[in-house]
Each structure stands twice: as structure tokens, then as C-alpha cells.
Amino acid sequence: MKKVAVVDFDDTICNPAKPWPAVGTPKKGARAALQKIRDMGFEIHILSCRTDSSVYKYPIDRQEQVRKMEAYLDENEIPYDVVLNKDKPVAHVYIDDRGIGFRDDWEDVVKELENMEDVKWH
């Protein structure tokens, strides 16, 4: 089985832009880091809540959101293998701006959460 890295799109690969769902410039180092991850043998799967209709106040075309993300990644020469249009997939690693690394110590998780200045949401 090929190793899979699931990577969040907004605020992880690209900077935020207003009004949401506008897309900002790529995050510094994203392209190079994702290329290194790919060179390590990982498939890169992009995931975003942009394909989740519960995030929007109006009906969305999930596949159109996928096409827009693919176009952005291609335009900015950011390596990826697939942009997902589904719920959380099985992966070897998840990379997300809202993620907290779990290292078998729930007290550390709570401390990290308490130390967050705010929990962002669009």
C-alpha cells in the first residue's frame, strides 16, 4: 500500500482571502515541502471543507469546488495526486492548520488546545 498524506487546503496550502471562499496566495514553503513529501514516497491527497455542503449557506456544486482547487494547485505548481470530494479518508498522516498532534498523551492535547489564541473558522 502506498503511503498517503492527506493535506488540508485552506490556511495550510494557501493563505486566507476575503470574502471566503476566495483563495489567497500559496503559503510560504508549501510547494517545496509538498514536493519533498512526494519524494519521500507519499501520495498527496488534498482535502477541504469546501466540498462540504454544511459549510455553505447555499447549495454548492462539490465537483466544481474540486475543479477550482485543482486549477489553483496546477496554476501554482503545487504537487498533489488527487483532490478529494469525500469525508475524511484513511491516511498515514494528516497535515492541517487546525490539527493537534496526538502522541498518546491527552493532557498534552488539552494543554495545546488551551494555549491556542483562537480556534479559527471562516
Secondary structure, 3 states (H helix, E strand, C coil): CCEEEEEECECCCEEECCCCCCEEEECCCHHHHHHHHHHCCEEEEEECHHHCCCCCCCCCCHHHHHHHHHHHHHHCCCCCCEECCCCCCCCCEEECCCCCCCCCCHHHHHHHHHHCCCCCCC
